Amino acid sequence: MHNQAQMLWDTGPHVQTISHPHLEVLPGEQVRPEPARVQGNLLVASLRWLAGDRGLPQLAALYRAMPEREQWSLGHVRVDQWYPLRSWETFLQVGDEVLGRGDLALAEALGRGAAHRSLRKVLEREDTPPHGLALPSPFTLLARALRRWRSLTCSAGSWIMTCESRKVASARLADLAIGPAFGRFVAGWLAGHVVSRDGRPWLADLCAPGEYVLTPLCQL
């Protein structure tokens, strides 16, 4: 037995490429990467959770408070489309101002709610009950989600996750600069993907930009 941290995986580094039949890059030139985008399935899960938690009138009030460009960008979200991360960060920030307390706790709750909705579909599809899972680790479903980050969640960024024990893990997001609102959203999203046998909720503490420590929530 040893106490050294176990490296689960490293999803990067990734190189952003742009493919275009008429694009020619000369030696020494740099092509600016496309702006990061988030997958519609993530946004739909988030919006459905928010509508269920706060109600459709509150969700409509949030949309009205957003800048016109973001209203147009996120006006008709589809699960199979991709949307600018910048617009989603604006949504989270405005939501905190309109429906939250100004501490970005709503953004974190929204990320957790989106994860729970996504996991519910996964567990139903696998015909596995959400409690009493025979998982090798409480981080199994989170590991799967982070491996698919670039294909199912966000078009940019890579993750490195380290498992200290069954009760402590850390995750670091690289190659993607994110704002405070999306940082808290990701904290909830990470914690929401941790499934333990006792059903205890987890927390993802944002200890530095893009760096999180996952631990069980202490219940009094």
VEXVEX-877890 format. One record per residue (C-alpha): residue number from 0; residue in one letter; x, y, z. Coordinates in Angstrom, 2 decimals. Layout:
% residues N
+-----+------+---------+---------+---------+
!  nr ! rest !       u !       v !       w !
+-----+------+---------+---------+---------+
! NUM !    A !       X !       Y !       Z !
...
+-----+------+---------+---------+---------+
This chain:
% residues 220
+-----+------+---------+---------+---------+
!  nr ! rest !       u !       v !       w !
+-----+------+---------+---------+---------+
!   0 !    M !    0.00 !    0.00 !    0.00 !
!   1 !    H !    1.20 !    3.50 !   -0.69 !
!   2 !    N !   -0.18 !    6.97 !   -0.20 !
!   3 !    Q !    0.95 !    8.46 !   -3.46 !
!   4 !    A !   -1.67 !   10.02 !   -5.64 !
!   5 !    Q !   -2.88 !    7.93 !   -8.55 !
!   6 !    M !   -3.06 !    9.67 !  -11.91 !
!   7 !    L !   -6.29 !    8.61 !  -13.58 !
!   8 !    W !   -5.80 !   10.24 !  -16.93 !
!   9 !    D !   -4.70 !   13.27 !  -18.84 !
!  10 !    T !   -7.06 !   14.38 !  -21.61 !
!  11 !    G !   -4.56 !   16.76 !  -23.15 !
!  12 !    P !   -2.74 !   18.47 !  -24.54 !
!  13 !    H !   -5.01 !   19.23 !  -27.45 !
!  14 !    V !   -4.25 !   21.40 !  -30.45 !
!  15 !    Q !   -7.04 !   23.58 !  -31.79 !
!  16 !    T !   -7.17 !   23.20 !  -35.56 !
!  17 !    I !   -9.23 !   24.94 !  -38.21 !
!  18 !    S !  -10.12 !   23.15 !  -41.42 !
!  19 !    H !  -11.11 !   25.16 !  -44.47 !
!  20 !    P !  -10.58 !   24.29 !  -48.16 !
!  21 !    H !   -9.31 !   27.80 !  -48.99 !
!  22 !    L !   -7.27 !   28.42 !  -45.83 !
!  23 !    E !   -3.53 !   28.49 !  -46.36 !
!  24 !    V !   -1.18 !   29.10 !  -43.43 !
!  25 !    L !    2.18 !   30.50 !  -44.40 !
!  26 !    P !    5.34 !   29.56 !  -42.47 !
!  27 !    G !    5.59 !   31.63 !  -39.31 !
!  28 !    E !    1.89 !   32.59 !  -39.37 !
!  29 !    Q !   -0.47 !   31.69 !  -36.54 !
!  30 !    V !   -4.15 !   30.93 !  -36.96 !
!  31 !    R !   -6.33 !   32.21 !  -34.14 !
!  32 !    P !   -8.27 !   29.34 !  -32.52 !
!  33 !    E !  -12.02 !   29.42 !  -32.76 !
!  34 !    P !  -13.77 !   30.70 !  -29.60 !
!  35 !    A !  -14.73 !   27.99 !  -27.12 !
!  36 !    R !  -18.24 !   26.61 !  -27.44 !
!  37 !    V !  -20.43 !   24.53 !  -25.12 !
!  38 !    Q !  -22.64 !   21.65 !  -26.16 !
!  39 !    G !  -26.40 !   22.17 !  -26.35 !
!  40 !    N !  -27.12 !   19.07 !  -24.30 !
!  41 !    L !  -25.40 !   20.69 !  -21.31 !
!  42 !    L !  -27.39 !   23.90 !  -21.74 !
!  43 !    V !  -30.71 !   22.09 !  -22.16 !
!  44 !    A !  -30.10 !   20.12 !  -18.96 !
!  45 !    S !  -29.21 !   23.36 !  -17.15 !
!  46 !    L !  -32.24 !   25.27 !  -18.44 !
!  47 !    R !  -34.64 !   22.46 !  -17.57 !
!  48 !    W !  -33.24 !   22.26 !  -14.05 !
!  49 !    L !  -33.53 !   26.02 !  -13.61 !
!  50 !    A !  -37.10 !   26.07 !  -14.96 !
!  51 !    G !  -38.02 !   23.31 !  -12.52 !
!  52 !    D !  -36.30 !   24.97 !   -9.58 !
!  53 !    R !  -37.33 !   28.59 !  -10.14 !
!  54 !    G !  -40.18 !   28.38 !  -12.63 !
!  55 !    L !  -40.59 !   29.49 !  -16.24 !
!  56 !    P !  -41.48 !   33.14 !  -15.38 !
!  57 !    Q !  -38.16 !   33.55 !  -13.55 !
!  58 !    L !  -36.29 !   31.97 !  -16.44 !
!  59 !    A !  -38.03 !   34.35 !  -18.84 !
!  60 !    A !  -37.06 !   37.31 !  -16.65 !
!  61 !    L !  -33.42 !   36.18 !  -16.79 !
!  62 !    Y !  -33.51 !   36.09 !  -20.59 !
!  63 !    R !  -34.99 !   39.58 !  -20.76 !
!  64 !    A !  -32.17 !   40.90 !  -18.58 !
!  65 !    M !  -29.44 !   39.58 !  -20.88 !
!  66 !    P !  -27.83 !   41.64 !  -23.65 !
!  67 !    E !  -29.60 !   41.31 !  -26.99 !
!  68 !    R !  -26.72 !   39.39 !  -28.56 !
!  69 !    E !  -26.85 !   36.68 !  -25.88 !
!  70 !    Q !  -30.65 !   36.57 !  -26.06 !
!  71 !    W !  -30.34 !   35.78 !  -29.75 !
!  72 !    S !  -27.50 !   33.30 !  -29.28 !
!  73 !    L !  -29.28 !   31.28 !  -26.57 !
!  74 !    G !  -32.84 !   31.92 !  -27.72 !
!  75 !    H !  -33.42 !   28.46 !  -29.21 !
!  76 !    V !  -31.09 !   25.91 !  -27.65 !
!  77 !    R !  -30.93 !   22.45 !  -29.22 !
!  78 !    V !  -29.16 !   19.45 !  -27.75 !
!  79 !    D !  -27.22 !   18.72 !  -30.95 !
!  80 !    Q !  -25.83 !   22.22 !  -31.49 !
!  81 !    W !  -22.89 !   24.14 !  -30.01 !
!  82 !    Y !  -23.10 !   27.63 !  -28.47 !
!  83 !    P !  -20.50 !   30.28 !  -27.54 !
!  84 !    L !  -19.05 !   29.79 !  -24.08 !
!  85 !    R !  -18.98 !   33.59 !  -23.80 !
!  86 !    S !  -22.77 !   33.71 !  -24.12 !
!  87 !    W !  -23.22 !   31.00 !  -21.49 !
!  88 !    E !  -20.91 !   32.84 !  -19.09 !
!  89 !    T !  -23.07 !   35.94 !  -19.59 !
!  90 !    F !  -26.18 !   33.87 !  -18.87 !
!  91 !    L !  -24.66 !   32.60 !  -15.61 !
!  92 !    Q !  -23.54 !   36.08 !  -14.53 !
!  93 !    V !  -26.90 !   37.70 !  -15.30 !
!  94 !    G !  -28.69 !   34.81 !  -13.61 !
!  95 !    D !  -26.69 !   35.45 !  -10.46 !
!  96 !    E !  -27.67 !   39.12 !  -10.56 !
!  97 !    V !  -31.36 !   38.55 !  -11.33 !
!  98 !    L !  -32.17 !   35.32 !   -9.48 !
!  99 !    G !  -29.22 !   34.78 !   -7.16 !
! 100 !    R !  -27.59 !   36.51 !   -4.21 !
! 101 !    G !  -24.57 !   37.93 !   -6.00 !
! 102 !    D !  -22.25 !   35.17 !   -4.75 !
! 103 !    L !  -22.43 !   32.87 !   -7.82 !
! 104 !    A !  -23.98 !   30.10 !   -5.70 !
! 105 !    L !  -26.76 !   29.84 !   -8.27 !
! 106 !    A !  -24.20 !   29.11 !  -11.01 !
! 107 !    E !  -22.80 !   26.25 !   -8.93 !
! 108 !    A !  -26.29 !   24.90 !   -8.19 !
! 109 !    L !  -27.06 !   25.09 !  -11.89 !
! 110 !    G !  -23.98 !   23.04 !  -12.76 !
! 111 !    R !  -24.88 !   20.43 !  -10.16 !
! 112 !    G !  -28.47 !   20.29 !  -11.40 !
! 113 !    A !  -27.32 !   19.83 !  -15.00 !
! 114 !    A !  -25.04 !   16.97 !  -13.94 !
! 115 !    H !  -27.83 !   15.25 !  -12.01 !
! 116 !    R !  -30.17 !   15.45 !  -15.00 !
! 117 !    S !  -27.50 !   14.03 !  -17.32 !
! 118 !    L !  -26.60 !   11.24 !  -14.90 !
! 119 !    R !  -30.23 !   10.30 !  -14.47 !
! 120 !    K !  -30.42 !    9.56 !  -18.19 !
! 121 !    V !  -27.17 !    7.60 !  -18.09 !
! 122 !    L !  -28.25 !    5.51 !  -15.12 !
! 123 !    E !  -31.64 !    4.81 !  -16.63 !
! 124 !    R !  -30.03 !    3.78 !  -19.90 !
! 125 !    E !  -27.72 !    1.40 !  -18.05 !
! 126 !    D !  -30.59 !    0.17 !  -15.89 !
! 127 !    T !  -28.55 !    0.89 !  -12.76 !
! 128 !    P !  -30.07 !    2.43 !   -9.62 !
! 129 !    P !  -28.52 !    5.74 !   -8.52 !
! 130 !    H !  -27.96 !    4.53 !   -4.95 !
! 131 !    G !  -25.92 !    1.52 !   -3.94 !
! 132 !    L !  -23.90 !    1.56 !   -7.14 !
! 133 !    A !  -21.24 !   -1.14 !   -7.42 !
! 134 !    L !  -18.68 !    1.36 !   -8.65 !
! 135 !    P !  -14.92 !    0.82 !   -8.36 !
! 136 !    S !  -14.68 !    4.44 !   -7.24 !
! 137 !    P !  -17.14 !    7.26 !   -6.55 !
! 138 !    F !  -15.32 !    9.11 !   -9.35 !
! 139 !    T !  -16.14 !    6.57 !  -12.08 !
! 140 !    L !  -18.92 !    8.59 !  -13.72 !
! 141 !    L !  -16.95 !   11.82 !  -13.37 !
! 142 !    A !  -13.98 !   10.15 !  -15.04 !
! 143 !    R !  -16.18 !    9.17 !  -17.96 !
! 144 !    A !  -17.57 !   12.69 !  -18.27 !
! 145 !    L !  -14.13 !   14.31 !  -18.24 !
! 146 !    R !  -12.79 !   11.92 !  -20.86 !
! 147 !    R !  -15.62 !   13.09 !  -23.12 !
! 148 !    W !  -15.28 !   16.77 !  -22.22 !
! 149 !    R !  -14.23 !   17.89 !  -25.69 !
! 150 !    S !  -16.87 !   15.84 !  -27.51 !
! 151 !    L !  -19.88 !   16.24 !  -25.19 !
! 152 !    T !  -19.36 !   19.36 !  -23.06 !
! 153 !    C !  -16.94 !   22.04 !  -24.29 !
! 154 !    S !  -14.92 !   22.42 !  -27.49 !
! 155 !    A !  -11.79 !   23.59 !  -25.64 !
! 156 !    G !   -9.78 !   22.63 !  -22.58 !
! 157 !    S !   -8.28 !   19.43 !  -21.21 !
! 158 !    W !   -8.47 !   17.81 !  -17.78 !
! 159 !    I !   -5.97 !   16.18 !  -15.46 !
! 160 !    M !   -7.50 !   14.33 !  -12.51 !
! 161 !    T !   -5.65 !   12.88 !   -9.54 !
! 162 !    C !   -7.28 !   10.49 !   -7.09 !
! 163 !    E !   -5.78 !   10.72 !   -3.61 !
! 164 !    S !   -8.22 !    8.22 !   -2.08 !
! 165 !    R !  -11.89 !    7.27 !   -2.27 !
! 166 !    K !  -12.65 !   10.49 !   -0.38 !
! 167 !    V !  -10.37 !   13.05 !   -2.02 !
! 168 !    A !   -9.60 !   13.87 !   -5.64 !
! 169 !    S !   -8.39 !   16.88 !   -7.56 !
! 170 !    A !   -9.15 !   18.01 !  -11.09 !
! 171 !    R !   -7.38 !   20.68 !  -13.10 !
! 172 !    L !   -8.67 !   22.31 !  -16.26 !
! 173 !    A !   -5.93 !   23.36 !  -18.69 !
! 174 !    D !   -5.85 !   25.11 !  -22.05 !
! 175 !    L !   -9.00 !   27.10 !  -21.35 !
! 176 !    A !   -9.35 !   30.40 !  -19.51 !
! 177 !    I !  -12.77 !   30.69 !  -17.85 !
! 178 !    G !  -14.56 !   33.43 !  -15.95 !
! 179 !    P !  -15.73 !   33.25 !  -12.32 !
! 180 !    A !  -19.34 !   32.36 !  -13.17 !
! 181 !    F !  -18.43 !   29.43 !  -15.40 !
! 182 !    G !  -15.79 !   28.40 !  -12.87 !
! 183 !    R !  -18.49 !   28.00 !  -10.21 !
! 184 !    F !  -20.78 !   26.28 !  -12.71 !
! 185 !    V !  -18.03 !   23.74 !  -13.43 !
! 186 !    A !  -17.55 !   23.21 !   -9.67 !
! 187 !    G !  -21.18 !   22.15 !   -9.37 !
! 188 !    W !  -20.95 !   20.08 !  -12.54 !
! 189 !    L !  -17.92 !   18.20 !  -11.22 !
! 190 !    A !  -19.44 !   17.55 !   -7.81 !
! 191 !    G !  -22.72 !   16.46 !   -9.35 !
! 192 !    H !  -20.93 !   13.70 !  -11.28 !
! 193 !    V !  -19.51 !   12.08 !   -8.14 !
! 194 !    V !  -21.71 !    9.17 !   -7.06 !
! 195 !    S !  -20.93 !    7.42 !   -3.77 !
! 196 !    R !  -22.57 !    4.33 !   -2.33 !
! 197 !    D !  -24.01 !    6.18 !    0.66 !
! 198 !    G !  -25.63 !    8.80 !   -1.57 !
! 199 !    R !  -23.79 !   11.64 !    0.18 !
! 200 !    P !  -23.41 !   14.81 !   -1.91 !
! 201 !    W !  -19.93 !   16.06 !   -2.75 !
! 202 !    L !  -18.32 !   19.45 !   -3.08 !
! 203 !    A !  -15.78 !   20.71 !   -5.59 !
! 204 !    D !  -13.81 !   23.47 !   -3.93 !
! 205 !    L !  -12.33 !   25.98 !   -6.39 !
! 206 !    C !   -8.88 !   26.48 !   -4.91 !
! 207 !    A !   -7.34 !   28.30 !   -7.92 !
! 208 !    P !   -8.51 !   29.23 !  -11.42 !
! 209 !    G !   -9.42 !   25.95 !  -13.10 !
! 210 !    E !   -8.28 !   23.84 !  -10.12 !
! 211 !    Y !  -10.73 !   21.92 !   -7.93 !
! 212 !    V !  -10.56 !   19.63 !   -4.90 !
! 213 !    L !  -13.42 !   17.14 !   -4.52 !
! 214 !    T !  -14.46 !   15.96 !   -1.06 !
! 215 !    P !  -17.67 !   14.61 !    0.51 !
! 216 !    L !  -20.04 !   17.18 !    1.96 !
! 217 !    C !  -19.95 !   17.01 !    5.77 !
! 218 !    Q !  -23.50 !   16.46 !    6.97 !
! 219 !    L !  -24.38 !   17.59 !   10.46 !
+-----+------+---------+---------+---------+
